[in-house]
Amino acid sequence: MGTIKKRVFKFLARINKQVLPSYSKKRLDLTQATKFQMLVIAWKWYVTRNTLD
């Protein structure tokens, strides 16, 4: 069951990379980030964390 979960998160990580913006490349200041930008950052962190487990 763990390998299916990992495959799903790896797939999500690839989609995130293509679709969602990279705020680190844009050098976004987290104190200036909007709620939507913080949501995107949190989502990408969650997917990355589960991909690496």
Sequence and secondary structure as in RCSB ss.txt:
>XXXX:A:sequence
MGTIKKRVFKFLARINKQVLPSYSKKRLDLTQATKFQMLVIAWKWYVTRNTLD
>XXXX:A:secstr
 HHHHHHHHHHHHHHHHHHS  TTTTT  GGG  HHHHHHHHHHHHHHHHHH 
